[in-house]
Amino acid sequence: MTNEIADAIMENLKPAGVMVYVEAEHMCMTMRGIKKPGTKTVTTAARGRFSEENARREFFEMIR
């Protein structure tokens, strides 16, 4: 999903770059299974200018 969002933004808006950060909590991990609340999955996708290390580092500093 994260890659699809990044690709759609690049294709439709044609920016110089895009960085997508998705943080999700699976309810099945919280309610069933291991029953561990707060278990999160984080995925990222970088395109264009955000593929450069400096831009990526700056992005992560901003969202902390």
C-alpha positions in Angstrom: 0.0 0.0 0.0 2.8 2.4 0.9 4.5 2.0 -2.5 1.2 2.3 -4.3 0.5 5.6 -2.6 4.0 6.9 -3.4 3.6 5.8 -7.1 0.2 7.4 -7.4 1.4 10.7 -6.0 4.4 10.7 -8.4 2.3 9.8 -11.4 -0.6 12.2 -10.8 1.0 15.2 -9.2 4.5 14.9 -10.8 6.4 16.3 -7.8 10.2 16.4 -7.6 10.0 13.8 -4.9 7.7 12.1 -2.4 8.2 10.3 0.9 5.3 8.2 2.3 5.3 7.0 5.9 2.6 4.6 7.1 2.3 3.5 10.7 -0.4 0.9 11.4 -1.6 -1.2 14.2 -3.2 -4.5 13.4 -6.3 -5.1 15.5 -5.8 -8.9 15.2 -2.5 -8.4 17.0 -4.2 -6.4 19.8 -7.5 -8.3 20.1 -6.6 -11.9 19.1 -3.4 -13.9 18.6 -0.6 -12.6 20.8 -2.8 -9.9 22.4 -0.1 -7.4 22.5 -1.5 -3.8 22.3 0.6 -1.2 20.7 2.3 -3.5 18.2 2.8 -1.4 15.1 4.1 -1.9 11.6 5.9 1.0 9.9 6.5 1.1 6.2 8.1 3.9 4.1 8.5 4.6 0.4 10.8 7.2 -1.2 10.7 8.5 -4.8 12.5 11.1 -6.7 14.4 13.7 -4.6 13.6 11.7 -1.4 15.7 8.8 -2.7 18.7 10.9 -1.7 20.0 10.2 1.8 20.1 13.8 3.0 16.4 14.4 2.0 15.4 11.2 3.6 17.2 12.0 6.9 15.6 15.5 7.0 12.2 13.9 6.5 12.6 11.5 9.4 13.9 14.3 11.6 10.7 16.3 10.9 8.4 13.5 11.9 10.1 12.6 15.2 
